[in-house]
């Protein structure tokens, strides 16, 4: 199908029951009937179209995360570039993009049904030019006041919003049996942006003589333009992607939406929060260590483990994988505390790598729980399943959970800043995080796994 031809109309086995039919087809790259649960349709055409949309989505989301987390590695080089900001101010520069990104995730979720997944991917990719160019300009001016630099850092939150719209869009393309792995792969591509930015930015800014910090922003501009072009050429809009405001209100009234959002603070909030703070943690706690050679490893292993958490959840259920993830995360925190008391950086690093792996797997498993929970709990007055309403409210829940969970990216760095400022140590903050994981574990077990519970017989 060419770019501005009549919309692609796919006709599954039972068009009357398919999601996404419209009376008046719209112009452009719109697919007006989409039923991935129909096996014949999926094998004949659906899988190919879904995969064609998945890969540009992954690339755009990867760049969103990269720009979102630019300041996590840039702040480490600010003192060498002549900036006199305090440690607390640098933690603010790390935390603000996460605060803004989390807040943008809800409106970004609504943008998909409003404008179309393809159209919004193009727009949201181009919006990344603002924080990338802003960083490139201001990091070359050491006399920039902190309030202005904080405003520039906050614009990077635009990259954090991309996650919600991308995940909401992709969730409509794949059938339930493949949704966990597809969402995990889409999210892992984005999460990988944290590792890539923390690995390549230190290399790029020191190529040649001296420290050229503005390259940290300039290097992403051609890739952002490429992402917009790929979305324009390869992606489609789904009429079925209708996670409307009404569906979001309905999802917000469901207790499970807020239970899962709470759990997602523990998994994704930990991943993005620790990922953002990790370079500065190393720099302030073990100043003899070269951050550029180490910091990216945490986000890397956490990103790689995410799709496997989703895939394992497809087999054994997301709730069990989530419980195991919180157990391992608590153990990783306690191990990191022991490493700090021993003054061992190697021990500290390995403990955090375990923590990142478990949080990444927990990201995938928690997201996999959403469609399963809504599929099992969405019923009409006669107790019959309502699959269409379940899909729409599950998509809305994805947007809400992604927004709530992302606030962990703000809370974790600020927690470390407060702990260091008041107690001169990271240990109080780490104990607090460990206690939070215990609460998350108990909530997961009580709501989804305990014997006799309403969902204990389902593979949530």
C-alpha positions in Angstrom: 0.0 0.0 0.0 1.4 3.3 -1.0 1.4 6.3 1.2 -1.7 8.3 0.3 -3.9 5.6 -1.3 -7.2 4.4 0.0 -6.8 2.8 3.5 -5.9 -0.8 3.8 -9.0 -2.9 4.7 -8.2 -6.3 6.1 -11.1 -8.8 6.2 -10.8 -11.5 8.8 -13.0 -14.5 9.1 -15.8 -12.7 10.8 -15.7 -9.0 9.9 -18.8 -8.2 11.8 -17.2 -9.1 15.1 -13.8 -7.6 14.3 -12.5 -4.7 16.3 -12.0 -1.4 14.3 -14.7 -1.3 11.7 -15.7 2.3 10.7 -18.5 3.5 8.5 -16.4 6.1 6.7 -12.8 5.1 6.0 -10.3 7.8 6.5 -7.6 8.8 4.0 -4.0 7.8 4.6 -2.3 4.8 6.2 -5.3 3.5 8.2 -6.2 -0.1 8.7 -9.9 -0.1 9.4 -10.5 -3.8 10.3 -8.0 -5.6 12.5 -8.5 -9.0 14.3 -5.2 -10.6 15.4 -7.1 -13.2 17.4 -8.3 -14.7 14.1 -5.7 -17.4 13.4 -6.2 -17.5 9.6 -6.1 -13.7 9.4 -3.0 -13.5 11.6 -1.1 -16.2 9.6 -2.1 -14.7 6.2 -1.5 -11.0 6.8 -1.6 -9.9 10.4 1.8 -11.1 11.5 3.6 -9.4 8.6 1.8 -6.1 9.2 2.4 -6.2 13.0 6.1 -6.9 12.6 6.4 -4.1 10.0 5.0 -1.7 12.6 7.0 -3.1 15.5 10.5 -2.4 14.3 10.2 1.3 13.5 8.3 1.7 16.8 11.2 0.1 18.7 13.7 2.4 17.0 11.7 5.5 17.8 11.2 4.4 21.3 14.9 3.7 21.6 15.7 7.2 20.7 13.1 8.5 23.1 14.7 6.7 26.0 18.2 7.9 24.8 17.2 11.5 24.9 15.2 11.0 28.1 18.3 9.7 29.9 20.9 12.0 28.3 21.3 14.0 31.5 22.1 10.8 33.5 25.5 10.7 31.9 26.0 14.4 30.9 25.9 15.6 34.6 29.0 13.5 35.4 31.0 15.7 33.0 29.6 19.1 34.0 32.2 19.9 36.7 35.0 19.2 34.1 33.2 21.5 31.7 33.3 24.4 34.1 29.9 24.2 35.8 29.9 24.7 39.5 26.6 22.9 40.4 26.3 21.1 43.7 25.7 17.4 44.0 22.1 18.0 45.0 21.6 20.2 41.9 23.1 17.5 39.7 20.7 15.0 41.1 17.9 17.4 40.3 19.1 17.5 36.6 19.0 13.7 36.6 15.5 13.5 38.2 13.6 16.3 36.4 13.4 14.5 33.0 11.8 11.5 34.7 9.3 13.8 36.4 8.3 15.4 33.2 8.4 12.2 31.2 6.1 10.5 33.7 3.6 13.3 33.5 3.5 13.3 29.7 2.8 9.6 29.5 -1.0 9.9 30.0 -1.5 12.5 27.2 0.8 10.6 25.0 -1.4 7.5 25.5 -4.5 9.5 24.3 -2.6 10.8 21.3 -2.6 7.3 19.7 -6.4 7.0 19.2 -6.6 10.7 18.5 -4.0 11.0 15.7 -3.1 7.4 14.9 -0.1 5.3 16.0 1.9 6.1 12.8 1.2 9.8 12.8 2.0 10.2 16.5 5.2 8.2 16.2 6.4 10.8 13.6 5.4 13.8 15.7 6.8 12.4 19.0 10.1 11.6 17.3 10.5 15.1 15.9 9.7 16.6 19.3 13.0 15.0 20.5 14.8 17.6 18.4 14.0 20.2 21.1 15.8 18.6 24.1 18.7 17.4 21.9 19.4 20.8 20.4 18.8 22.5 23.7 21.4 20.4 25.5 23.9 20.9 22.7 23.5 24.7 23.0 23.6 25.2 26.8 26.2 22.7 27.9 28.8 24.8 26.1 28.0 27.8 28.3 29.3 27.3 31.9 27.7 30.6 33.0 24.2 29.1 32.5 22.2 29.6 35.7 21.0 26.4 37.3 17.3 27.3 36.9 17.7 27.6 33.1 19.7 24.4 32.9 17.0 22.6 34.9 14.4 23.8 32.4 16.5 22.5 29.5 16.9 19.2 31.3 13.1 19.0 31.9 12.5 19.1 28.1 14.2 15.8 27.8 11.1 14.4 29.5 9.5 14.4 26.0 11.4 11.2 25.4 9.8 9.5 28.4 6.3 10.1 27.0 7.1 8.1 23.9 7.0 4.9 25.8 3.3 5.1 26.7 2.1 5.9 23.2 4.4 3.2 21.6 3.3 0.5 24.0 -0.4 1.4 23.7 -0.1 1.3 19.9 1.8 -2.0 19.7 -0.5 -3.7 22.1 -3.3 -3.5 19.5 -1.3 -5.2 16.8 -0.5 -8.5 18.4 -2.8 -11.4 19.7 -3.0 -12.2 23.3 -0.7 -15.2 23.0 2.2 -13.1 21.6 1.5 -9.9 23.4 3.9 -10.5 26.3 6.9 -11.0 24.1 6.0 -8.2 21.6 5.5 -5.7 24.4 8.6 -6.9 26.1 10.6 -6.5 22.9 9.2 -3.1 22.2 10.0 -1.9 25.7 13.4 -3.5 25.7 14.3 -1.6 22.6 13.4 1.6 24.4 15.1 0.6 27.7 18.3 -0.2 25.7 18.5 3.5 24.9 19.6 4.1 28.5 22.6 1.8 28.1 23.5 3.1 24.7 23.5 6.7 25.8 25.6 6.0 28.8 28.1 4.0 26.7 28.5 6.2 23.6 28.1 9.7 24.9 31.3 9.6 27.0 33.1 8.3 24.0 31.7 10.8 21.5 32.3 13.9 23.7 36.1 13.1 24.2 36.9 12.2 20.6 39.8 14.4 19.7 41.4 16.9 22.1 39.5 18.2 25.1 35.9 17.8 26.2 33.2 18.6 23.6 30.1 18.2 25.6 27.7 19.7 23.0 28.1 16.5 20.9 26.0 14.7 23.5 23.0 16.4 22.0 24.1 16.8 18.4 24.8 13.1 17.9 21.1 12.2 18.1 19.7 14.7 15.7 20.3 12.7 12.4 18.9 9.6 14.1 15.8 11.4 15.2 15.2 12.5 11.6 15.7 8.9 10.4 13.2 7.6 13.0 10.6 10.0 11.7 11.2 9.0 8.1 11.0 5.3 8.9 7.7 5.7 10.8 6.3 7.7 7.8 7.3 5.1 5.3 6.6 1.8 7.2 4.0 2.2 9.9 0.2 2.2 9.9 -2.6 3.7 11.9 -5.1 1.3 13.5 -8.7 2.3 13.8 -8.9 -0.4 16.4 -6.5 1.6 18.6 -9.3 3.2 20.6 -8.1 3.6 24.1 -10.3 6.6 24.5 -10.7 8.9 27.5 -13.9 7.0 28.3 -11.9 3.8 28.4 -9.3 5.4 30.6 -11.9 6.6 33.0 -13.3 3.1 33.1 -9.8 1.6 33.7 -9.1 4.2 36.4 -12.1 3.0 38.3 -10.7 -0.6 38.3 -8.7 -1.4 41.5 -6.4 -3.6 39.4 -5.2 -0.6 37.4 -3.8 1.0 40.6 -2.5 -2.3 42.0 -0.5 -2.9 38.8 0.6 0.8 38.7 1.9 0.4 42.2 3.8 -2.7 41.2 5.2 -1.0 38.2 6.8 1.7 40.4 8.7 -1.1 41.9 9.8 -2.7 38.6 10.1 0.0 36.0 10.5 2.8 38.5 13.5 1.0 39.9 15.0 0.4 36.5 14.7 3.9 35.2 15.5 5.5 38.6 18.6 3.4 39.2 19.6 3.7 35.5 19.4 7.5 35.7 21.2 7.7 39.1 23.8 5.0 38.6 26.6 7.1 36.9 26.3 9.8 39.5 26.2 7.2 42.3 29.4 5.7 41.1 31.0 9.1 40.7 30.1 10.3 44.2 30.7 7.0 46.1 33.7 5.6 44.2 35.4 8.6 42.7 38.4 6.6 41.6 36.3 4.6 39.2 36.0 5.8 35.5 32.2 6.0 35.1 32.3 5.9 31.3 33.6 2.3 31.3 31.1 0.9 33.8 27.8 2.8 34.2 26.1 1.6 31.1 26.2 -2.1 32.2 23.3 -1.8 34.6 20.8 -0.4 32.0 22.2 -2.9 29.4 21.4 -6.0 31.4 18.1 -4.6 32.6 17.0 -3.9 29.0 18.1 -7.3 27.7 16.2 -9.1 30.5 12.9 -7.4 29.9 11.6 -9.4 26.9 12.7 -12.6 28.6 10.6 -11.6 31.6 7.6 -11.1 29.3 8.3 -14.4 27.4 8.6 -16.4 30.7 5.4 -14.8 31.9 3.6 -16.1 28.7 4.5 -19.6 29.9 4.1 -19.5 33.7 2.1 -16.3 34.4 3.3 -12.7 35.0 2.4 -12.7 38.7 4.9 -15.5 39.6 7.7 -13.9 37.6 6.9 -10.5 39.3 7.1 -12.1 42.8 10.4 -13.7 42.0 11.7 -10.4 40.6 10.9 -8.6 43.8 12.7 -11.3 45.9 15.8 -10.9 43.8 15.6 -7.1 43.8 15.5 -7.1 47.6 18.5 -9.5 47.7 20.4 -7.2 45.4 19.7 -4.2 47.6 20.9 -5.9 50.7 24.0 -7.1 48.9 24.7 -3.6 47.7 24.5 -2.3 51.3 27.0 -5.0 52.4 29.3 -3.9 49.5 29.2 -0.3 50.7 30.1 -1.3 54.2 33.0 -3.4 52.8 34.1 -0.6 50.5 34.1 -3.0 47.5 33.2 -1.5 44.2 33.2 -4.9 42.4 30.7 -6.2 44.9 28.7 -3.1 44.6 28.6 -3.3 40.8 27.6 -7.0 40.8 24.9 -6.3 43.3 23.4 -3.6 41.1 23.7 -5.7 38.0 21.6 -8.4 39.7 19.1 -5.6 40.7 18.9 -4.4 37.1 18.4 -7.9 35.7 15.5 -8.5 38.1 13.9 -5.1 37.6 14.1 -5.6 33.8 12.4 -9.0 34.0 9.8 -7.6 36.4 9.1 -4.8 33.9 8.1 -7.5 31.3 6.2 -9.6 33.7 4.2 -6.7 35.2 3.1 -5.5 31.8 2.2 -9.1 30.8 -0.2 -9.2 33.8 -2.3 -6.3 32.4 -4.1 -8.0 29.5 -4.4 -11.2 31.5 -6.0 -9.4 34.5 -8.4 -7.4 32.3 -9.3 -10.4 30.2 -10.3 -12.4 33.3 -12.1 -9.6 35.2 -14.0 -7.8 32.4 -17.6 -9.2 32.3 -21.0 -8.0 31.4 -24.0 -8.1 33.8 -24.6 -11.7 33.0 -21.0 -12.7 33.8 -20.0 -13.2 30.2 -16.5 -12.1 29.0 -16.3 -8.8 27.1 -13.0 -9.2 25.1 -13.3 -5.9 23.2 -13.9 -3.8 26.3 -11.1 -5.8 28.0 -8.6 -4.9 25.3 -9.5 -1.2 25.3 -9.4 -0.9 29.1 -6.1 -2.9 29.3 -4.6 -0.5 26.8 -5.7 2.4 28.9 -4.3 0.7 32.0 -0.9 0.4 30.1 -0.9 4.1 29.8 -1.8 4.8 33.4 0.7 2.2 34.8 3.5 3.5 32.6 2.9 7.0 33.8 2.7 6.1 37.5 5.6 3.7 37.3 7.9 6.3 35.6 7.6 8.6 38.7 10.0 6.1 40.2 12.6 7.7 37.9 12.2 10.9 39.9 11.8 9.4 43.3 14.9 7.2 43.2 17.4 10.0 42.4 15.8 12.3 44.9 15.8 9.6 47.5 19.6 9.2 47.0 20.1 12.9 47.1 18.2 13.3 50.4 19.9 10.3 51.9 23.3 11.6 51.0 22.5 15.1 52.1 21.0 14.2 55.5 23.0 11.1 56.5 26.1 11.2 54.3 25.4 7.8 53.0 23.3 5.9 50.4 22.4 3.2 52.9 19.2 4.7 54.4 17.8 5.1 50.9 18.7 1.6 50.0 17.0 0.2 53.1 13.9 2.2 52.2 13.8 0.7 48.6 14.3 -2.8 50.0 11.3 -2.3 52.3 9.2 -1.1 49.4 10.0 -4.3 47.5 8.8 -6.4 50.3 5.5 -4.5 50.2 5.3 -5.0 46.5 5.9 -8.7 46.8 3.1 -9.1 49.4 0.7 -7.1 47.3 1.4 -9.3 44.2 0.9 -12.4 46.2 -2.3 -11.3 48.0 -4.0 -9.9 44.9 -3.0 -12.6 42.3 -1.5 -15.7 43.8 -2.9 -16.4 47.3 -4.9 -19.6 47.5 -8.6 -18.9 47.4 -8.1 -15.4 45.9 -10.4 -14.3 43.0 -7.6 -14.8 40.4 -5.7 -17.6 42.0 -7.0 -20.2 39.5 -6.0 -18.0 36.5 -2.6 -17.7 35.0 -2.2 -14.0 35.5 
